Amino acid sequence: MTEEFDKLVRDEVPRIIEQNGETPITHSAEGDKYSERLDEKLAEEVTEYLENGEVEELADVLEVLHAIREERGVSLESLRDKRRQKAERRGRFDEGIVLERVER
């Protein structure tokens, strides 16, 4: 029996599949294709988190974000600086403020 996936997976998944006595068929995405696959994976993981709210899914979102950061050549420190700068300019999300409308 064959099951189709056609999605980016963590590096150890093929080995785990083999340990289960199955044969994974894989290839490596590179360049723009890798970038596209990372974006698709981010959407998948965010959807899974939104569906069940589990911390494990949030960890998956973070893992994909770090892969995107690395693929785009952005250091962790640079990303932290950007986050801090934006928080200083526009705030964080600590107060739960919901903008209903702007009247003119």
Sequence and secondary structure as in RCSB ss.txt:
>XXXX:A:sequence
MTEEFDKLVRDEVPRIIEQNGETPITHSAEGDKYSERLDEKLAEEVTEYLENGEVEELADVLEVLHAIREERGVS
LESLRDKRRQKAERRGRFDEGIVLERVER
>XXXX:A:secstr
      S   TTHHHHHHHTT         HHHHHHHHHHHHHHHHHHHHHH  HHHHHHHHHHHHHHHHHTT  
HHHHHHHHHHHHHHH  STT         
